[in-house]
Amino acid sequence: MIKHAELLKLKRWNTPTIYNGWEQITKSDAAKDGFNLEETTDFMPQMGPMVGYAVTVIIEPGNPAHKQNLKAWEAYREYVASVPGPKIVVVQDLDKPSTFGSFWGEVNSNVHKALGCVGTITDGAIRDLDEMNNAGFKALARRLSVGHAHSTPVKWNCEVEVFGRKIKPGQLIHADKHGFLAIPDEDTDLLLDASIFMDNNECDTIIAAARNASGKSTEQILADLNNASVQFGKATKDKFGDKGEW
């Protein structure tokens, strides 16, 4: 786990910026891995990004048989409490593509907040949206729901799949209104430095050239952009080797 101070710094950037840094340091396929493959909805975009370590749970609100496990909630809460924070609860809904009920609402968001969780990513539903906002509990979900149906933890502390992405317990996640990025363990130590570098690189080269176009001819603007692109690519390759965004 990286230092809490680094997590706070990662939270200052949006998820696309973190992705820009991550693609420079990872051995994964940055065109296919890490991020959500299906569309997500951030129901609390005003809260900004969230960052934390995954605690995982599988639910099936449409199946009443799961409620026969009367100790499920108690055992699940003990698991969540045992994991160092900050934590993001990643919930796989086995009812998908149907939605019969929500795992999340006013009560569960406050309970998880007390256990060190900052938010959730669920491919199911949430409800009590205003109350979840009041609790300061962020949610990326598929939709809203009126009821909770037979919501109860079915299985936890296991690999889950949400929005087309498999996530393991303890995996570092960065998420905001754009979606989420689940970072492989081997990439976490260099993530902050790479993300800051890439953001500075953009500002120092291409964005600077684009914002300084006023009063220039089209030919000069194109020449400046081409030169800035070369500078951007060189700085990236000098920092990370052969790998570069451009």
ZISULZI-V363884 format. One record per residue. RES is the residue in one letter. SS is DSSP state (H for helix, E for strand, L for the rest). Layout:
RES & SS
RES & SS
This chain:
M & L
I & L
K & L
H & H
A & H
E & H
L & H
L & H
K & H
L & H
K & H
R & L
W & L
N & L
T & H
P & H
T & H
I & H
Y & H
N & H
G & H
W & H
E & H
Q & H
I & H
T & L
K & L
S & L
D & L
A & L
A & L
K & L
D & L
G & L
F & E
N & L
L & L
E & L
E & L
T & L
T & E
D & E
F & L
M & L
P & H
Q & H
M & H
G & L
P & L
M & E
V & E
G & E
Y & E
A & E
V & E
T & E
V & E
I & E
I & E
E & L
P & L
G & L
N & L
P & H
A & H
H & H
K & H
Q & H
N & L
L & L
K & L
A & H
W & H
E & H
A & H
Y & H
R & H
E & H
Y & H
V & H
A & H
S & H
V & L
P & L
G & L
P & L
K & E
I & E
V & E
V & E
V & E
Q & E
D & E
L & L
D & L
K & L
P & L
S & L
T & L
F & L
G & L
S & E
F & E
W & E
G & L
E & H
V & H
N & H
S & H
N & H
V & H
H & H
K & H
A & H
L & L
G & L
C & E
V & E
G & E
T & E
I & E
T & E
D & L
G & L
A & E
I & E
R & L
D & L
L & H
D & H
E & H
M & H
N & H
N & H
A & H
G & L
F & L
K & E
A & E
L & E
A & E
R & L
R & E
L & E
S & L
V & L
G & L
H & L
A & L
H & L
S & L
T & L
P & L
V & L
K & E
W & E
N & L
C & L
E & L
V & E
E & E
V & E
F & L
G & L
R & E
K & E
I & E
K & L
P & L
G & L
Q & L
L & E
I & E
H & E
A & E
D & E
K & L
H & L
G & E
F & E
L & E
A & E
I & E
P & L
D & H
E & H
D & H
T & H
D & H
L & H
L & H
L & H
D & H
A & H
S & H
I & H
F & H
M & H
D & H
N & H
N & H
E & H
C & H
D & H
T & L
I & H
I & H
A & H
A & H
A & H
R & H
N & L
A & L
S & L
G & L
K & L
S & L
T & H
E & H
Q & H
I & H
L & H
A & H
D & H
L & H
N & H
N & H
A & H
S & H
V & H
Q & H
F & H
G & H
K & H
A & H
T & H
K & H
D & H
K & H
F & H
G & L
D & L
K & L
G & L
E & L
W & L
